[in-house]
């Protein structure tokens, strides 16, 4: 209610029914439509009871049957959001029926029905605002139906009282008391309703209702012409349209416009019926009067006559007024059918009307099958509404049919050249088609239609919030060019200057500042956005990423936790906070990290990264079987998962399952032939387990082709030469290796031993190196590299479309998602264990060296 874009429609009971639908079937549409149908049936039954107050039984059935099948109701019944009309109508009619029972014997007042009426009016108003208009119908009923007054009689009685020639009758005093109670209750409801909307009327753009911002007399002439247009929809519902805004009904700018004749004729007919119903007593005049009340009073809030609304014509608001129309038709048919000459003809005509209305309603329902069919059916009726062209484009865009969507968006700009949203839609579609130059031109066109700064002049202009997205979308487009980052930042700042509470501008600017390597300024932008919306989990997530950039992991973790407090299923926060905990090396954080990764894989069961990191955690905890299971799941989902393949092979090699590791390494090297650590591990297994010296040699030679300065590969190749008994080649190899790593003591010792062997020409058939240890990879685990990226605030899609309020960029990026690079990932405990293994290996080397020297 407090947001500027709010249409101030406070309908909590209607929303409650949607929540109940969602509770039982979430977003499956069947239950929503079924409930709407049930409500429409209930309204039809209650309306039948109301009709019986003023019509014969047969005519009442005809009126309710015509109401049930009238095509103009399709929008209210088939369109799920039309439930507000249905619910409000149920309590609207129930309140009226309750009030009709407030007159007791001897014209006494029965307060219980009146109290129930007030309660039902409040409930109807909480379903939709027009529910309050039933009070006016109750007042008319009380004066002209229950008390039997006519307008001349009221005028005579009032005149006599004012001249002092008589007193107010007791029955009239009782009527006044009832009316005062009703009016006081209504006033109280209005005051509460005004407080709910914070004493502000909704603000609509000129595109929603062009006449509302037009000058006199255009505004008055157009609004009055809309009344016969609505009446025609009830009388001849052959051309129905889901959207009558923008240029659907051209403005009437002159008294000479021929359409003024329709307005004049309508008011003449309405006036004639009003005079007949108020002037003459009798059942017929009472029926006409109540029919007129049902037609006119509920329509007043949507008429634009007293305050502007956000539409020109809306078929759904004719739901209650059509009740009065159906009573008039049934009453007229009753009059005609009573004449024997016209009786058969009246029945034939009535049958044709009801049958054609039912068929039209059935056909109209198929128009509502999808967004595309709905808006295409509207274009058949009206081609001057740019919003319809835009909406067909959106429907095609949702189907990824960008080429065809572009044609409709371009047509929208031709129909309404000053429609900012249409130009934004064109720009976005060009971007989706990778036509960035045309996209920028379209965004620039939209930007040029925004209110411009006039030097030396101060003025205020209202800007639709979604139109400001042109700055965001244009900035998102040009910032792909590294040389235009400052220009993009200028656009974000311009949007913020035009609307300091524009949250998305701060979010997008924060993302850009991170890209510009300005984390402190990015932090300021996100903190400003958080001032505007502290309950946005994505903002806390983004702030956490900033703290990671600032090398503040503890603060980052706090912000991840805050995001998860607001949204426990925030997938990116679950994943990246778990990685952060895992990388911290703190053992006490591992259980929580595991819990979050399990939640993540539950939300994203098709993402291999979640299973991989669960496997890494299990390896940290020495849970080898569990680690194997998670790694296999990751590889099953992503067969070329580089880090998962290597670490599964490493796990096998560490658990004495080297032969199981070999096919995994083969698979890894099939996808990544230049994977050096995979080649080292494979060569180690081939030489020490398979005794395949030639295969190991190929691995180590491949490593040196890729990286001639790789000490591990070079040293292991020296081992191969030694195993091949080529001592001279082994010596040269070790000399080259020592040059690469002059401080490695073990290389120096091995070189000494080889030289001793050469000098003594005595070679033992025994390796210098213990089995299973060529060098370097034992104990290593390679996790994915942490790649930090930002997620923006709006709906989780790539570019959220503008124009029809589908806005700007969002990048679903997260830590740990890029598995192409591998970095050491060890806790303190792991490092100690590896050091122990190294010390043990050195001791074994020394023992072998002593044996060799002794020989």
N, C-alpha and C positions, 0 to 999 in steps of 0.2 A: 504493500500500500504506500510505502514511503518513497519508492523509486519513481523517478520521473516518467519512465516508460510504462508504468502500471496503468491499466485502464480502469482501476479503482473498482473492479467487480468483486465485492466481498461476498462469496457464496460458499460458506464452509460446509453446509449440509450436502451440497452437490459434490464438493470435493471429497467428502466423507464416503459417498457411494462409490466414487472412483477408487478410493483406497480399499474399500471392501472388495471390489472387483479384482484389484491387484493382489489382495491377500489370497484370494482363491485361485486366480488363474494368471497372475502377473499380466503380461501384455498380449495374451492370446485374445483376439478381438471378439470371439464368439460370445463370451459372457457379457461383454459390454453391450453388444447389439441386442442380445436376448433381454437384458434388463431394460433397455430402452423400449423395446417392443411391449414388455409387460407394463411399464409405466404408461405408455400410450393407450394400451387397452384399458387400464384403470381410469385414465382421464376420460375416455369415451363413455365408460359406464357411468361415472359420476356426472358427466355432461348430460347423459340421458335423464338422470334424475332432475337436473336443473331444468331441462326442457319441459318436463311434465308439469312444472309449476305454471307454465305459460302456454303450452300447446296441448292438443289432444294426444292420446297415446300413439296413434299411428303417425302423426306428424313429428312427434318427439323421436320415434325410432328413425324416421327418415333423416331428421336433422343430425342425430348422432352418427348414423351410418355415413352420411355425406362428410361429416367431420372426420370420421375414421379413415376414409379413403382419399381425402383431398390431397392432390399432388404437392401443394405448397408446403405440406408438413414433412416432406422427405428430408429436408435439411435438418429439421429439429429431431426427427426420429432416427434416421439412418446415420446422420452425422453424430458421432458419440458425444461431442461437446454440447449438442442440443439438449442434453439431459436437463440442463438448467431450466429450460422452458417446460419440460414435462413435469419435473418435480414441483416447480412453482405453481403450475396449473392444478395439480392435485390438491394442494393446500389452499389455493385461490378459490376453487370451487367448493371445497369443504368448508371454508370460512363463510362463504355466501350461504350455503345450505344451513349452516349453524345459525346464522343471523335470521334467516326466515322463520326460525322457531322461537324468536325472542318476544313475540307478541302473545300474551296470555289471554285468558277470559276477561271480558269487560275492558279490553284494551290495556290490560296491566302489563308491566315490564317484567320479563323473566331474565334475571341477571346471569344465570349460569350459561345460557347460549351466547350471551354477549361476551362474557369472559372467555369462553372457548373460541369465539370469533377473533378476539384480540390476539389470543395465543396463536391461532392458526395463521393470522395475518403476519405475525412476527416470523413464524416458521417459513411461510411462503417467501417473505422478503429475504430470509437467509438462504433461500434456494436461488432466487433471482430478484433483482430490485423491483421489477414491475409488479411483484406480488402485493405491494402496498396499495395499488390502485383499486383493489377490491373494496376498500373502505368507501370510495366514491360510489361504487355500484350499490353497496349496502345503504348508503344515504339516499340515493335515488329510489331504491326499492322501498325504503321506509316511508318516504314522503308520498310518492305517487302510486305505489302498489298497496302497501300495507294499510296506509291511512286513506287512500283513495282520493287524494287531492289532485286537482288539475291546476294548470298555471293560472287561468282566470280566477279560480276560486281562491288560490293563495293570494293573488293580487288584491281581490276584493276584501278578504279578511285583514290583510295587512293595512289596507287603506282605511278601513273602519277603525282599526286600533289606533292608527296614527292620528285620526281626526277625533279620537276620544269618544266614538259612538258605540264602542263595544269592548269587550275584554277578550283576551286570548283564550280559546277553548282549552279545556283540561286535556283533551286528547293531543292537542298541538303542543302543550307544555311537556307532556310525556315524550312526545317525539323529539322536542328540542333537547331534553335531558339525554336521550339515547344518542342523539347526534353529537352532543357535546362530549360524551364519553368516548365515542368513536374518534372524533377529531383530536381530542387530547391524547389518546393512545397513539394515533397516527403521528402527531407532532413529536411525541416522545421517541417513536421509532426513527423519525427523520433526524432528530438531534443525535441519536446514537449512531446512525448511519454516517452522518456528516463527520462525527468524531473519528469513526473508523477510517475514513479516507483523509483524515487530518485536514479537514476544511479546504480541500483542494479538488477542483474538478480535473478530470483527466485532460491531458494535452494531446491533441491530434494534429497531424500534418495536413497540409493542403492537398496531399495526394489521397489521404483517407477520405476527406470530405471537402471537395473544392468549394462548394457553396458557402461553407462555414466561414471562410476567410475572404469572401467576395464582398464588395461594397453594396450599399443600398442603391437601387431596389433589386439588384440581381439576387441577393441572398434571399429576400422575402419571396420573390416570384418563383425561384427554383424550389425552395422548401415547400411552398404551397402546391406546386405542381407534383411533388413527390406523393401527395395524398391520393390523387386519382391514379397515379402509377401503381401504388400498393393496392388500391381497390380493384384495379384491372387484373392484377395477379390473382386475386381471389376469384374474380368473375371468369377469367380466361387464363388458367395456368398452363398455357401451351409452351411458352418460352421461359423456362426457369434458368437461373444463373446463380452460381455459388458466390459470385463476387460482383457487386455493383458499384465499386469505388472508382476513383480517378475519373476517366473520361467516359464512363459508361452512359451517363445521362448528361448531355451537354447543358451548360448553364443557360438560363433564360435571362438575357441581358436587356430585353426591351419589352415594353407593353404590347408591341405589335407582333410579338412572337405568336404563331398560330397555336402553340401548345397552351397558351393562356385560356383558350376556349374550353379545353378539357378541365382546367381548374375551375372555371366559372360554372360549367355544367355540373361538376361534382358537388360544389357547394350549394347550388340551387336544389339538387336532388336531396342532399343531406338536410338542407334547411326545410324542405317540404315535409320530409319524414319527421323532423323534429317538431314542427308546428302541429302536425297531425297527432303525434303521440302525446304532446303536452297540453294541447287545447281541448281535445275531446275525451270524454270518459268512455269506458267500455274495454272489454277484454282485448280487442284487436289493437287499440292504441297502447295498452299496457305492454303487450307482446312486442310491438315495434319499439317502444321506449327502452325496454330491457335489452333488446337486440342491439339498438344503437349504443347503449351504455357499454355493452360487452365489446363492441367494435371500436369505440372511440377512446374510452378512458384507459384501457391497458396499452393503447398505442401511443398515448401522449408522451411517455418518457423517451420513445424512439422516434418521435416526429420531427425533431430538430427545431420545433417552433419556440421552445422556451430555453433550451440550451443545446449546444451542438453535441453530436455523438460521433463515434468513430467510423460511421458508414453512411452511405447514401440511401441504399435500400438493403434490407436483410430479410430474406424469406422466413427465417426462424422466428422473428419477432411478430409474425402474423399468426402464430399458433393460437393465442387466446382471442385476438380480434376475429379470427375465422369462426369462432363459436357464434358470435353475433350474426355474422354473415349467414351461417348455416341455419340459424333460427329464422332469419328473414326469408331465406329461400323456402324453408319448410312451411312457414306461415303463408307465403304467397301461393305455394303449391296447394295448400289446404283450401284457400279461398277459391282457386280455380277448379279444383277437383270436386268441390261441392256443387258446381254447376253441371248438370247432367250432360249438356252438349259437349263440354270440354273434358269430361271425366276420363274417357279412354285416352284421349290425346295427352292429358296431363300425366297419366301413368307411363305412356310410351316415352315421353320426353324425360321424365324422372329416371326411368330405367336406363335410357341412353346416357344421361348425365353421370349417373353413379357408375355405370360400366366403363365409360370412357375415362372417368377420373381414376378408377381402380387400375385400368390398363396403363394409363399415363404414370401412375405412382409406381407400378411394377417396372416399367421401362426406365423411369427416373432412377430407381435404385441401382440399375446397372451402371448408370453414369458415376455412381459413388464407389465403384469397384476398386479404383486406384486413383492416385493423384493425377496420373496422366489422363485417364478417361474423364475424370471430373473436370479438369481445366480445359480439355479439348472440347467437351460438350459446352462449356461456357463460351469458348471462342466462336462456336456456331451461332450463338445468340448475340454476342457482342465482340467486335474486333477493335474497339476503341479504348480498351482498358489495358494499359501497359502491364499492370500487375498480373493479368491472366497470361500474357506472353511470357513474362518472367517465370511464372509458376510452372508452365509447361516445360520451360527450359530447365528448371530445377528438377522436375521429375525425370527428364532425360539425363540430366547430369548425374543423378543418383544411380542411373543404370550405366554410367560410364560412357554414354553416347554423347561425347563432347562436341563432335562436329555438328550434329543435328541440334543440340542444345544451343550452340552458338547462333544458329539462324534465328531461333526464337528470341534470344536475348537481344540480338541486333534489331529485330523487328520492334521490340519493346522500346528501344532508344529512338526509333523512327516515329512510333506512335506518341511517345512522350519524351521529346528531346531533352527536357530539363530534369528527367528522373535520374537522380544521382545513383540510386541502387541499381538501375538497369546498366549504367556504364560500368559500375563495379562488377556486376555479373559478367559482362563482356570481358573485362580485364582478367577476371579469375579464370574464365574458360580458355582464353588465349594462353594463360600461364599453364593450364592443364595440358594444352596442346603443344607446350614448349615453344610458343611463339612469343618470346619475352618482349620483343620490341613493340608489337601490337598491344600486348598486355599493359606495358608502361604507358603507351599513348592513351589507352582507355582509362586507366587510373588517373592520368593527368587531366583528362577531360572531366572526370567526376570531381576531381579536386578543384577545377576551375569553376564549377557550379556551386561550390561552398561559398558562404559569405566572405567577402574579401575585406582586408584591412584598408580603410580609406585614410590616407595621411591627413592629420590635423582634424579629424572628425571622430567623435566618440558616439557609438551607437550600439544598441543591444539587438541581438538576433538569436532566435531559438534554432538550435541545430539538433536534428534527430540523432540520438545516441549511436544508432547503427551506421549513420552516414560518416561518423568520425573514423570508422574502420577503413575508410579510403586511405588515410594516412598510414595506418598499420599495414595494410596490404601492399601499398606502394613501397613502404620501407622494407618490408619482408622480401619484396621482389628485387630491389636494387642492392640489398646488402649481400646478395650472392656474389656480387662483384667486390672483391677485396678493396679495390681503390675507391669505393663509394660508401664505405662504412660511416664516415662522418656525415655524409648527406642523409643516410638512413636515420642516424641519430637525431639530426635536425628535424626530420619529419615526426619522430616520436615526441620530441620536445614541443613541436608545434601543436600536436594533438593535446598534449598535457596543458599547454598554455590556454587552449580553447576550452578545456574542461578539466580542471584540476583533480576531479574525482574519477577520471577515466582510468580505471584499474588496469585494463588490458594494455594500455600504453606503457605503464610502468613495468608490467611483466615482460612485454616484448623488448623494451629498452634494456631491462636487466639482462636478458639473454644476449642482446647485441653487445653490451658492455663486457660481458664475459668473453665473447668472441674477440673483442678488441683488447683483451688482456687487461681489463680495468676492473678487477674483482671488488675493490672497495666502493667504486661508484655503482656497480651492479648490486652490491649489498644495500646501498642507500635506496636504490629503486625498488627492491623487493620489500624493504622495511616500510617504504611509503605505501606500497600496495597493501601490505598487511595492516596498516592503519585504516584502510578502507574496508578490508575484509579479513578479519582475524580467524575466521572459521573456514578458510580455504586451504585444504590439505596440500594442493599443488604448490601454493605459495611457500609453505613451510618446507616442502621438498626442494624447491628451487633455491631457497636460502641455504639449505643444507649443502647443496652442490657448491654454492659460493664459498662456504666455510672450508670445503675440501680444497678448493682452489687456493684458499688462504692458508693451507696447511694447518687447519684447526679441526682435527678429526673429532674431538670431544664435543665441540659445538655443533658440528655436522650431525653427530649421532643424536644430540638433543633435539635438533630440528626434525630429523627423520622420525624420532619418537613422537614429536608433537603432531606431525602429519598423520601418523598411524593412530593417535588418539582421536583425531577428527574423522579419519576414514581407515578403520582397521584392515580394509581390503585394498588399500592403495598399493598396487602391484610394484610400482617402481620403488616406493619407499621400503616395502618389504624386502625386495631383492637387494637394493644397494646398501641398506642398513645392515643386512646380514653379511654382505661382503666386507663392509667396514669393520664389523665385529671380528670377522674371520682374519682380516689383515692386521688387526691390532695385536694379535698374538696372545691375548689374555684368555687363559683357559676358562675362566669363569663366565666369559661371554659366549662360549661355544654352544651351550644348550639353547640359549635364546636365538642365536644365529640359525641353528638347525630348525627351531620352531618356525622362524620366519620364512626360511626357505621352503619348508613343508607347506606353509600357507600359500607361498608364491606358486609352487607347482600345482597346488589345488586350484588356484585361480587361472594359471597358465599351463595346463597340462601338456601343451604341445611345444613348450620352450625347452630345448635341451640344456640351456645354461643353468636352469634351476637344478636339474638332476646332477649335472657336472659338479656344481659347487657343493651339493650335498655329499657327493663322492669325495671331494677334497677335504671336507670336514671330517668324514669318516676316516680318511687316511691320517689326518692329524691325530685323531683319537685312537689310532691303531686298530680300527674295526675293519679289517681287511675284507671280510665277506660282504659286509654292508657296502663298503666302498666299491667293490666289484659290481654289485647289483646296480648302484646308481650310475656308474660309468657306462655299463651296458645299456641302460635305459637312454642315457644321453646319446650314445652312438646309434641306437635304434632310430631315434628321432632325427638325427643328423649324421648320416653315415660318414661324412667327411670332416667331422668335428676334430680338428687338429689336436687340441690339448687333451681332449677326452681319450683319443686313441693313444697318445704318447703316455699319459699317466696310467692308463690301464695296463699298458705293456710294462711300465716301470713298476707298477704294483705287483704284477706277476713275477718280475725279476727279483723283487725284494722278498718275495714269499716262496722262493725256491721253485717257481713254476715257469722257468725260463722258456721251456719249449712251448708253453701256451702263449708266451709273450711274442714269440716269433711271427705267427700269422697276423697278429695285431700290428706289429711293426711293418710287415709287408704291405698291409692295407694303408697304413699311415704314409709310407713312402711312395705308394702308388698315387696318392693324391698330392703329396708334398715331397717330391724327389730331393729337394734341397734342405730337408729337415736334418740339421747337423746332429742334434742330440739323439734323434731317432737312429741315425746312421751309426753313432758311437755305441749306443746300446745294442743295436743289431750286431755290429762287429764283435762286441764283447761276448755276446751269447754264442755267435757262430764259432769263435775261437776257443772259448772255455767250455762250452757245453756240447756243441755239435762237432768240435775239432775240425771245423771247415776253415782251414787257414786261408785258402784262396778266396772264399766268400768274404771273410773278415777283411782281407787285404783290399778287395774291391770297395768295401765300405769306407775304409780309412783313406784310400786314394781319392774317392769321391768327395770326402770332406775337404781334403787339401785342394781339390780343384775349385771348390766353392769358397774356401777360406784358407789360403796358404799359411796364414799366421796362427792357425788353430793349434795350440799346444797339445791338447788332448789327442786330436787326430794324428798329429805328427808323432807323438810319443808312442801311440799304439801301433802305428805303422812300423816304428822301430822294433817293437815287440815281435811283429810278424816276421821281419827280416831275421831276427834272432832265432825264431822258431824254425825258419827255413835254413838255418845254419849258415847264413850269409853274413859272417861277422864283420867283414869290411864295410858292407853296405849298412849294417846296423850301426857301426861306429860313425860313418858319415852322417847318418840320419840323426843319431843322438847329438852330434856336434851341432847340427843345424837346429835341433830342438832346444839345446842349451843356449844358443844365440837368441832364440825367441824368449826364453825364460831363464836368464842367467842366475837367478836367485833360488831356483828350485833345486834343493839339495839332492833329492832322489834321482834326478836326471844325471847330476854329476857322479853319484855313486855308481849308477848303472853304466855310465860311460867308462868309468875306471875298471869295472869288472870286465866289460867287453874287451877293453884294451889289454887287460891281463890275460884274457883267454887267447887273444890274438898272439901276444908275445910268447905265451907258453905252448901255443898250438895244441892246447888240450881243451877239448870242448865236452862238457857233460851234457848228456841227453836230459837236461833238466831246465825248465824255464826259470828265468830270473824272477819272474813274477808269480805270486800265488794264484792258483786257479780262481777264476771269478773276479779278478781285479786287474783290468787293463788300465784304466785310470779315469777318474773324474766323475762318472755319472751316478755312482752308487749313492743312494739316499736322496737324490735330487727329485723334487717334485715341481712341475711347472704349471702354475695356475694361469688362467687367462690374465691378460694385462688389464688394468683398471682404466677404462676410458670414461671420463666424466662428461656428462652432457645434461642438458636442461629439458624439462617438460613444462609447456605453457599451461594456462589456467583453464581454457574453455573445453568444448566437447571433444573426445579422443579421436580426432581424425586429422589428416594431413593439413589441408587448408580448409578452414571452416568458412563457409561461403557467406558473402555479404550481400547486400541488396535486399534479399528476402530475409535479412538478419541471419546470415550464415557467415561468420567472421573469419578471423585471421589465423596466423600460423600456430602450429603446435608440433613440437618435435618430441616424440616418445623415445627418449634416449636414456640410457642408464649405465651405471658402473658395471664393469665386468662383462659387457655384452660382446666385446670384440675379442675373439679367441685367436686372432692371427699371431699375436706376439706373446712370447712366453718370458716370464721373469721369475727369478727365484722367489719362493714363498715359504719361509720357514719360521717357525716359532723358536723361542729361546731353547726350549726343551729339545727340538729337532736338531738345532745347531750343536748342542752338547753331545747328543747321541752320535751325530755324524763325526764329531771330533774324536769321540771314543773309538769309532770304527777306523778312523784314519790312524790313530795311535797304534791300534791292534795290527793294522796292515803294515805299518812301519816296522813293528816288532818282528812280524813274519819275514819281512824283507831282510832285516838284519840277520835273522837266523839263517836264511838262505845264503846271504852273502858270506857268513862265517863258514858255512859248509863248502861253498865254492872256493873260498880262499884256502881252506884247509886242504882241499884236493889239489 
